[in-house]
Amino acid sequence: MNRRTFLATSVAGGAAVWLTSCQSASRPNSGAGPTAPGLPAVFELDELTLLDIAAGLRDGKWTSSRLVELYLGRIEAVDRSGPRLNSVVEVNPEAKALADQLDQERKGSRLRGPLHGIPILIKANIETGDRMATTAGSLALANWHSPQDAFVVARLRAAGALILGKTNLSEWANFRSTHSSSGWSGCGGQTLNPYALDRNPSGSSSGSGVAASANFCAAAIGTETDGSVTGPSSINGIAGIKPTVGLVSRSGIIPISASQDTAGPMARTVSDLAILLSAMAGVDPQDPITGNQHATAIQGYTSFLDPRGLRGARLGIARKFFENDASLDRFLSGCVDVLKKAGAEVIDPADLPTHGQIDDPEKEVLLYEFKDGLNRYLSRIPPGSPARSLKELIVYNEQNREREMPIFEQELFMQSEAKGPLSEAKYVKARASCLSLARKNGIDTVLAKNKLDALVTLTSGPAWYTDHINGDHDTGGCTTPPAVAGYPHITVPAGFHRDLPIGLSFFGPAFSEPTLFKLAYSWEQETKSRRKPSFVASLPG
């Protein structure tokens, strides 16, 4: 989760640490500083799309086994050595064997799906029924090996994806402290931003965002409660989508909030997001909310990728998210000019009537739901684990303070533990307030009033300096209303602001993913704003 709501103050430095598992330890970058030493000059798979890789596999240019070798070499050279981004917390020890199996299936013309043999990385709070741990970044879960795949992992494997490894995250999906450093976990240390190593990668899907941007995998999977897919995507120069809550199953994913959690794909292109989300979506009996999903989830999303999708679209510009930052407001105005040039009809401004009113009830809801959901989840873990409840987890962290709390505390844990059951009137009132402010009197109202296809604004400000003393710095963002509403939200690269990437967001009503894909893909084709990272140590100024 991107906890802008809970930040108390602002943000430099943090050592990168390579771990093979939790138990071992708007301009181009023309004015950037020197590139980090040891960076390979050429990478064979650099910036390739899923379709590019699938074509290469089909034509015999690569095998899945060769792709695994290339990506593992890239991780070794750039994540473990050279810039040392520290985004991959664990490599799948079965990756090469899985690749051999998928190659044999291909030779026998037994293709599982559109992702057959393509390596992807997943966030370390998503279960895999293999030799990799599911830790949420916490040392307390270092030995937790799920007996089965999360539903979304099973869906990806059925589509042919090869799970190459797991990515670092902001510990417990950034729901432990109001002063945390995004991208830091007890298991994984601090992940670095590939555009400037002293800048933060954002959270909580930090490792997934960095790994996809730095070409450590074909694409990655993250999770979001509020901003944890879209925020790191924007700040690491890639595309990402937080689906409608209920489109993608949450079973087998360590929870924060039953009303807001979802997994989502993170990739270098919008078309890759559409391919991945088509594979991920599905009805899961273990997560009843998925029974409400729209029929388009079954049909898939690639058919909605229209390069002229902005033509005739009616879009509202949510100005207030960045109205107090003149430079970002100008950046947004430049984006509006492009939207108009591409044929969109723009209503500017088109702000939410409830702008700025959602934070407090959202925090209340998350504190209640975190305790309820995490206690249910931890109770599944076998006896003998260091923590099988939130209360025990708090004790574990205190007992292991030197390793688990060297830079920030666990005040959100303690606030959550103090909450009662979800039947309490305070929770019921807060949840009702969230739905009213985010949906009926928020997004729904502005869409209906202006007859809009979607709302548009910048996803976030540029990456801040990593600061292990003061914690994260709030550079602004639009993630909260669609997150609280449970509505879909897609971000796509929009350009560079002071040599750091910025994403443009499109969000709309429940199950409007087809519309959002059409708009985001058209924007992407119009602007071609994605630029691969340069791995500079620092930026001037």
N, C-alpha and C positions, 0 to 999 in steps of 0.2 A: 504493500500500500504506500502511496505517496502521501505522507501525513502532513500536508500543508496546514491543515486545520489545527494541528497540535504543536506547530513549531513555536518556540518561544523567542528565538533569536537567530543570528546568522552564522559564517564559514571561513587551512592549507596543509597539506601534505599527507601522509599515510603510506606506509611501506607496503609494497606488493609482496604477497607470499604465495608460492605455488604449492598446491595440495593435490595429490592424486586421490585422496579420500579425506573424510572429515577427521580421521585419526592421525594423518600425517600432515605433520604440519604443511548581410546580403551581398557577400563577395567571396571569392575563393580565398584560400589561406595564403595569400600573397605576402602578407607581412609577418607570417608565423616564424617562430624561432627554429632552431635546428631540429631535424628529425632525430628521434632517439636512436642510439647506436645499435648495431646488430640486426637491423631490419632487412629481411630478404628483398632483393631488388625486384624479383618477379615471382608471382604466385600463379600457377596454371589455372586455378579456379576462380581467380579474382573477379568479383562482381557478376558472376554467372547467375542466371535465374534458374528456378526449378525446371522450367521448360528447356533451357539450354542444357542442363545436366541430364535431363531425361532423354533428350535427343542424342547426347553423346553416349549414353548407356545403350540406347537402341542401335546406334550405328557402330558400336564396338570401339569407340574412341577411348572409353574407360570401362572398367568393371567396377562394381560396388567395392570390391576389395581395394582397388587402386584409389578410389575416392577416399576411403577410410585412411589409407596411408598418407595421402596428400593432406587431408585435414588434420590428422594427428601431427604431421610434420609442421604444419602451419601453427598449431597450438604450441608445440614445443619451441618453435623459433620466435614467436611473438608474444604468446601468453605466459610462457614459462621463462623465456629468455628475452633478449632484446628489450623492447619497451616494458615487458612484464606487466601486462594488463590485469592478470589474475581474475579472469572472468569464468574460467572453467574449473569447477571445484573437484570434479571427478570424471575420469574417462572410463567408459564402459569396458571392463576387462573382457567382455564377450564380443566386442565390436567386430573384430576380424573374423571370428567364427560365424557371426550373423551375416557378415558380408559374403562369405563363401557360400552360405546357404542360399542367400538371395540370388547370387550369381548362378548357382545350380538351378534354381527355379526358373530364372530367365532363360537359361539354355534349354530347359524343357518346355518353354513357352507357357509357363505358369506365372503370369504376372498378377500380383495382388491388387495393384491399383496404380494411380498416377504418380505415387511417390516411391515406387518400387526401387529399392536399393540406394535411396538418397539419404545421406546422413544429416540428422538434425540434432540439436541440443535442447534439453528441457530444464526448467527451473527446479531447484533442489527441494521444493516443497510438494512435488508431484510424485506419487508412488510409481515405482517400477518393480515388477515381480522378478527381480534378478539379483545380481550380486552388488548392485549399487544401493547405497543408503538413501533414505528420505529424511532429511535433517531439518529443513527450514533454516539451515545455517547454524543450528544450535548444537553444542557439544553434548547436550542431554540426550539427543537422538542419534548420536554417532553410530550406534549399533543397531538402529532400527532398519530392518530389511523387510519390506512388505512381502507377504506371500503372494500378492497378485498385482497386476498392473492397475493403475487408475483407469477408469472408463475411457478417458480421452487418450491415454497412451495405447490402450487396446485398439481404439479406432485408428490411430495413426499407424500402428503396426499392420492392421488389416489393409490399410491403403499402401503398404509397402515400405513405410519409413523405417530407417535404421536409427535407433536411439544411440547416438555416439557418446553421450555423456550428460552430466548435469552441470548447471551453471550456478555460480554464486548469486546471492541475493542479500538484500538488507534483512538482517536476522528477524525471523518470525514475520516476514513480509512487511517489515518496518512498523510493527505494532508492539514495540517494547518501551520506547522512550521518546519524550518530546524533544530530546537533544541528540538524537542519533545521527550518525553519518551514513547517508545512503550508500549502499554498496559494501558495507562492512558486516561481517558475521564472525562469530567465534570459530566456526569451522573454516571459513575461507579467507579471513582478513579483508583488506580493502581492495575493491576493484577500481581500476583507473579509467578515466575517459580517454578514448583513442584519439580525440582531436586535440587534446592538451592534457598531458599526464597529471598536472596539478589540479585539474578540474574534476568535479564530481560526475559520476555516470547517471545519477538520479536513481530512484528506487520505486518499488522494491525489486522489479525484474531487471536489476542492474546487469548481471552477468549475461542474461539473454540478449539485452540490447547491445552490449558491447561486443559479444561474440558474433552476432549477426552482422553488425557494422564492420567488424574487423575481418570478416570472411573466415571465421573459424568453423563454419558450418554452412550448409545451404540455407538454413533458416532456423529459427528458434521459437520456443513456446514460453510464454510468461503467464502470470496471473495478475488480476487486478481486483482490488476492492475500491480504491479511489486513486486513479492515476498511475498505477504500477505497470501497466502495459504502455499506455499512451505517453506518459511522462518520459521514461527511458528511451522510447522510440524517438520522440522529438529531440531529445538532448543528444542522442547518439546518431542522428542523421539517417534514420530508417523509417519505414512505415509500420504501423501497428494498429490492430483493431481490438477494442473491448466489445465483445458481442452483447446483445441483449441478454440479460440474466435469464437463464433457462434454455438458451440455445445450445450451450456446451455443458456437459455434466461436471459437477464438482466432486463426485464420489472419488475417493482416493487422493484428494488434495487437502493439505493441512489448512484448516479454515481460519478466517477472521469473522466474516459476516455472512449469515445465510441469506440475507436480503440483498447483498451487493457483490459477493464473490463471483468471479468467473475466470476461466482460462482464456487466453487469446494468442493468436499468432503474431510474430514479430519478424519482419523480413525486409529485404532491400527494395522490393517492388510491391506495388498494390496487387498485381496479378498473382504473386506468390502468396499473399494473404488470402486471396480468394480460393486458391487451390487448397491451402491448409485448412481454412475454416470449413470448406466443403467436406473435408475428411473428418474434422473434429466434431461437427454438429451431429446430434443424434439423441434419441430417446433412451434414457437409462432408468430402469425401474428403481434403482437405488437412489435416484435423485428425482423425486416426483415432479419438481418444477419443470423438468424437461418435457413433460407431456403436453405443455402448452405451446410448444414451438410452432412456428409458421411453416407452411408447406414448402416455402423456398429453401428451407434448410435441407430438405430431401432432394430437391432438384440440383442444388449446388449454386455457386456464385459466379463462376467464370463467364457465364453468358451475359452478365450485367456490365462487363468491362467495355465501356463505350468511349472511344477517344473524343467523341463530340458530346459527351454527357452533360457538359455545363451549358450547352446551347439551350436556351429556353427555361433553364432552371430558375426557380425563384428562391433566393437565398437571403437570410437575415444576418446581419453582422452584429455580433455581440461585442460591443465596444468596451463595456465597463470593466472587463477583466484586466485590461491594460491601460486604462485611461490615465492612470497616474504615472506612467512611464512614457515620456514624450517620444523617445527614440523607438520604442516598441509600437507605439500608436502609429508612428509614421511607417514602420515596417508593415503593419497591418493594412494601412492605406494603399501601399504598393501592391499588396496581395489583392485588394479589392479592385484595383485597376486591371489586374490580369484577369480576374473573374469576369469583369464587364467585357473586356476585349474578347474573351472566349465565348461570349454570348449569353452570360447569365444576367438575369434581372435582379438587381441588388437593392435590398431595403437596408438603409444604413442611417442611424443605428436601429437595431431590433433587439433590445436588451430584455433580459428576464425581469418581470415585475418584482420577483423575490430575490434579486441579486444580493448576495452577501448575507442572507438570512438563514442559510441552511447549515452552517458549520456547527453550531451548538447542538441542535437536535441530532445531527449525524454522529457527533462524538458520543452522545449518550447512547444511541442505538448500538454503535460499534463496541462500546465497553460492555454492554449487556450481552450482545451476541457472541463476542469473542470468548467470554467465560463459558457460556453454554456450549458453543461449538467445539472449543478446544478440549474441554473436559470430556465430551463425548468421543472425540477423536483419540485422545491419549488413553482412554480406558480400554481401547483395542490393543494397545501395546502389551506384550507379554509381561507378566510379573517379573520383578527384578530390574526393570528399567529404572534409571535415575529419577524419572518423573512421569507419573501417570495421572496427573491433574495439574491445573494451573497453580494451586497452592504448593504442591511439591516442586514444581518448576521454579517458583520464586525462591524456595529454600535452596534448591540446587544452585541457582545462580549466585546466591549469597555465599554458599560454601565454596564456589569456584570463581570467586570475584576476580582474581588475578587474570584468568583466561577469558571469562565471559563478560566482565564489566570493566575492562581497562580504560574505556573512553566514554561510556555512557551508562546510565542506570536502567531501572525497570519500573518507572513510575506508572506507565500505562498498565503494566501487569497488575500492579497493586491496586490501581483504581478499578480495574475490571474485577479483580477478586472480591472487592468490597460490594459488588452489585449482587442483587438477588435474582430470582428466576424471571423468565420472560413474561410471566403472568403479572408482574408488578405494574401498577398503574403508571409509574414514571416511564417505564419502557414503552408501554402501549401508547401513551401520549406522545412520546418522542417519535415513535415510528409513524404515527398518524400525521404528525407535523412534517416529517420528512417527505412523505408521499404527497401531501398537499403543496408544500413549497417547491418540490422538484418537478412534480408532474402537473397536477390540475392547475395550480396557480403560477407555475413556472414555465417549463418547456412547452406544455400543451397550450397554454394561453398565448404565448408569443407566436407559436406556429399557426394557430387558428386565426388569430387577429390579423396577421399579415399574409395568410394563405401561403406559407412557406413550405418548401421541400426539405429544408434543413437549416440549421444555424451554423455559422462559420465564425471562427476567431483563431488567434494563435493558440497553440497547445500549451506552451510554457515560455518563460524567458530562457536566456542562454544558460549554459552550465555555470554553476558557482564554484568557487575554490573549495576543495575538500578541507574541512577544518575539524580536527579531532578534539578541539577545546570547546568550541561554541556549537558545533553541530551544523545541520543543514541551514541554508539560507533560502528564504522564500523569494523566488524570482517571478512569481505569478503563475497562474494557470487556470484553465477552464474545466478541469476534470470533475469537479464535485457534482454539479447538477446532473449530468448524465449518469454518473456513478450511483448517486443516491436514488435516482429515478429507475435505475436498472435498464436504461436505454442504451442503444449502441453508439459508439464513438470511434471514429477512425482518424488517425493522424498520418500525414504524408509530408515529406520534406518540402519546405517552402523557400529555402535559401539560407544565407549566412548573415548573422548579426555580430559584428566585431570578431569575425573569423570563427564563430561557433554556430552550429546548425540550429535552426528553428523549424518546428513543424506547424502545419496548418491543420486545424481540426474541423471536421464536419460531424454534427450529431443531430439526431432526430428521434422520432417516436419508436416504440417497441417494434422490433422485427423490420425495421427500415434498412437493414443491411444492403439489400439490392440497390436502393437509391444512393446510399453512401458510397458503395463501391463504384457506381457509375460516376459520381461527382469526383471522388478522389482519384480515380484512374484518369479521368479527363484532365484534372489539374496536373497530375504527374506527367502526362504526355505533352501538355502545354508548356510546362516549365523545365522539366528534366533537372530538377534542383539537387538531386542526390549527388554528393561527391564523397568518394571514399576517404577515410581518415588519413591524416599525415603523421600522426604519432609524435607531434612536437612535445618537447619537455614542458614548455610554457609558452604563453602568448605575450607579446608586448603590451604593456599597460595593464 
